[in-house]
Amino acid sequence: MKRSEINSAIREMEQMIASVGFPLPPFCHFTPEKWAQAGPEYDEIRDNMLGWDITDYGLGKFDQVGFALITLRNGNALQPDRYPKTYAEKLLYLRQEQYSPMHFHWKKMEDIINRGGGNVLIRLYLSTTAGELDRQSPVTVSVDGCRRTVSAGSQVRLTPGESITVFPGLYHDFTVEPGSGPVLLGEVSQCNDDNNDNRFLEPMGRFPTVEEDEAPYRLLCGEYPKAP
């Protein structure tokens, strides 16, 4: 992805967040210059990959496949003594045409919450012991505490304020309902580990390769310099 695309996506997500009245923690507003001066007191943000994140899944088609997100809080399963939090929280922003591909998490349970904007459609499949789609078995999930059973491959529609619990091993993708407008999603979950806990149905990456065509507006969560 070009840095200009990343900068534009971050600014667009900032506007969406402001429109729904969701205040961000101070580190989400840090400039690259601020990060260059930030001391070791900010290592929790560095080590747990808090902050801005843009994914095109390595496919180079961000307008169709991918989205912008922010990790607001997170623990660290690899450093539990230093970072004992057992939970994480994110915000995700999908434009009308964007799509998040089919995947599941090996360990993480999460609630996906429609925080505002349009409607999100989440398609569900159980996984087989070989890690493939179970195209036959019905799926039972909790939608805001209400137990629902749907057929394999069904899409659950979440309007603003609604949420769904996604358990480990449950394949899911999501897209925006046509005509409903961009969506701001929340995610409340167990600790997040994008390097080890994602199983995509089709092999793909998670983080973009950045082409520097302009200066960064915000640093991404994998770009922080070490503390001076």
C-alpha positions in Angstrom: 0.0 0.0 0.0 1.1 3.5 -0.6 1.7 5.6 2.5 -0.8 8.2 1.0 -3.5 5.4 1.0 -2.7 4.6 4.6 -2.8 8.3 5.7 -6.1 8.8 3.9 -7.7 5.7 5.5 -6.6 6.8 9.0 -8.0 10.3 8.5 -11.3 8.8 7.3 -11.6 6.5 10.3 -10.8 9.4 12.6 -13.8 11.3 11.1 -16.1 8.3 11.5 -15.0 7.9 15.2 -15.6 11.5 15.9 -19.1 11.3 14.3 -20.2 8.7 16.7 -18.7 10.4 19.7 -16.1 7.8 20.7 -13.1 9.6 22.3 -9.7 8.0 21.6 -6.8 7.6 24.1 -4.0 10.1 23.7 -1.5 7.7 22.0 -3.9 7.4 19.0 -3.1 11.1 18.3 0.7 10.8 18.6 2.7 12.1 15.6 5.8 10.4 14.3 7.8 13.1 16.0 6.1 12.4 19.3 6.9 8.7 19.0 10.6 9.5 18.3 10.7 11.2 21.7 8.5 8.7 23.6 10.4 7.0 26.4 10.1 3.4 27.9 7.0 4.4 29.8 5.2 3.7 26.5 6.6 0.2 26.0 3.2 -1.4 26.7 1.9 0.3 23.6 5.0 -0.8 21.6 5.1 -4.4 22.8 1.4 -5.1 22.5 0.9 -3.4 19.2 -1.6 -0.9 20.4 -2.6 1.9 18.0 -3.3 2.3 14.3 -3.3 -0.7 12.0 -4.2 -1.0 8.3 -4.6 -4.3 6.6 -4.9 -5.2 2.9 -4.0 -8.8 3.7 -1.0 -8.4 1.4 -3.3 -8.5 -1.7 -2.9 -4.8 -2.7 -6.6 -4.3 -3.1 -7.4 -2.2 -0.1 -10.5 -0.6 -1.6 -12.1 -4.1 -1.9 -10.3 -6.3 0.7 -9.1 -4.9 3.9 -10.0 -2.2 6.5 -8.6 0.2 9.0 -8.5 -0.5 12.8 -7.1 0.6 16.1 -6.1 -1.6 19.0 -7.0 0.3 22.1 -5.9 -2.2 24.8 -4.3 -5.6 24.8 -2.5 -8.1 27.0 0.4 -10.3 25.8 0.3 -14.1 26.1 4.1 -14.2 25.4 4.9 -11.9 28.3 2.1 -12.6 30.9 4.2 -11.5 33.9 4.9 -8.1 32.5 1.5 -7.7 30.7 -1.1 -9.7 32.6 -4.2 -8.3 30.9 -6.4 -11.2 29.6 -8.4 -9.0 27.3 -8.2 -6.7 24.3 -10.4 -4.0 22.6 -10.3 -2.7 19.0 -12.2 -0.4 16.7 -12.6 -1.4 13.0 -13.7 0.7 10.1 -15.1 -0.7 6.9 -16.0 1.3 3.9 -19.1 0.3 1.9 -17.2 -1.8 -0.6 -14.7 -3.4 1.7 -14.5 -7.1 2.8 -12.7 -9.0 5.6 -11.9 -12.6 4.3 -13.0 -15.8 5.9 -10.9 -16.8 8.9 -11.1 -18.0 12.5 -8.9 -17.7 15.6 -7.3 -20.6 17.3 -7.6 -19.2 20.8 -9.3 -15.9 20.9 -13.0 -15.4 21.7 -14.4 -12.1 20.7 -17.6 -10.0 20.6 -18.0 -8.0 17.4 -20.1 -4.9 18.0 -21.6 -2.5 15.6 -20.7 0.9 17.1 -22.3 3.0 14.4 -22.9 3.8 10.8 -24.3 1.1 8.5 -25.1 -2.5 9.0 -22.5 -5.3 9.0 -23.1 -8.8 7.6 -21.1 -11.6 9.3 -21.1 -15.0 7.5 -20.6 -18.1 9.7 -19.3 -21.6 9.3 -18.0 -24.2 11.8 -14.5 -25.5 11.1 -13.6 -29.2 10.6 -10.8 -31.0 12.5 -8.6 -30.3 9.4 -9.3 -26.6 9.7 -11.6 -26.3 6.6 -15.1 -25.1 6.3 -17.9 -27.3 7.6 -20.5 -26.6 5.0 -23.2 -28.7 6.5 -23.5 -28.2 10.3 -25.7 -25.4 11.6 -24.1 -22.8 13.8 -25.3 -21.7 17.2 -24.2 -18.3 18.4 -25.1 -15.6 20.9 -26.4 -12.3 19.5 -26.5 -9.8 22.4 -27.3 -12.7 24.8 -29.9 -14.3 22.6 -29.0 -17.8 21.5 -29.6 -18.3 17.7 -29.0 -21.2 15.4 -28.5 -20.5 11.7 -27.6 -22.7 8.8 -24.0 -23.1 7.6 -22.9 -20.1 5.6 -25.7 -17.8 6.8 -25.0 -14.1 7.3 -26.0 -12.5 10.6 -27.0 -8.9 10.2 -25.9 -6.5 12.9 -27.4 -3.0 13.1 -25.8 -0.2 15.2 -25.7 -1.3 18.8 -26.0 -5.1 18.1 -23.2 -7.6 18.7 -22.3 -11.2 18.2 -20.0 -13.6 20.1 -17.5 -15.4 17.9 -15.9 -18.4 19.6 -12.5 -20.0 18.7 -12.7 -22.2 15.5 -15.7 -20.4 14.2 -15.1 -19.2 10.6 -16.4 -15.8 9.9 -16.1 -13.0 7.3 -17.8 -9.7 7.2 -18.8 -7.0 4.8 -21.1 -4.0 4.8 -24.7 -4.4 3.9 -25.1 -2.8 0.4 -26.5 0.7 0.6 -26.3 1.1 4.4 -23.0 3.1 4.5 -19.6 2.6 6.2 -19.5 0.9 9.5 -17.6 1.4 12.7 -17.2 -1.9 14.6 -15.9 -2.6 18.1 -14.2 -5.8 19.2 -13.9 -6.9 22.8 -12.0 -10.1 23.1 -9.4 -12.2 24.8 -5.8 -11.2 24.1 -5.1 -10.5 20.5 -2.1 -12.1 18.7 -2.2 -11.4 14.9 1.1 -13.1 14.4 0.0 -16.5 15.7 -3.7 -16.8 16.2 -5.3 -16.2 12.8 -6.3 -19.1 10.4 -7.3 -17.8 7.0 -9.3 -20.1 4.7 -7.1 -18.9 1.8 -3.5 -18.2 2.7 -2.8 -14.5 2.9 -0.8 -12.0 4.9 -2.0 -9.7 7.6 0.1 -6.5 7.4 0.7 -4.3 4.3 4.0 -3.7 2.5 4.3 0.1 2.6 5.4 2.2 -0.4 6.6 5.6 0.9 5.1 8.2 -1.4 4.6 10.8 1.4 5.4 11.3 5.1 3.4 9.3 7.6 0.5 11.0 9.3 0.4 8.4 12.1 2.8 5.5 12.7 1.3 2.0 12.4 1.5 -0.3 15.4 4.5 -2.2 13.9 6.4 1.0 13.1 7.2 2.5 16.5 10.8 3.3 17.2 12.5 2.0 20.3 12.5 4.2 23.3 15.4 6.7 23.2 
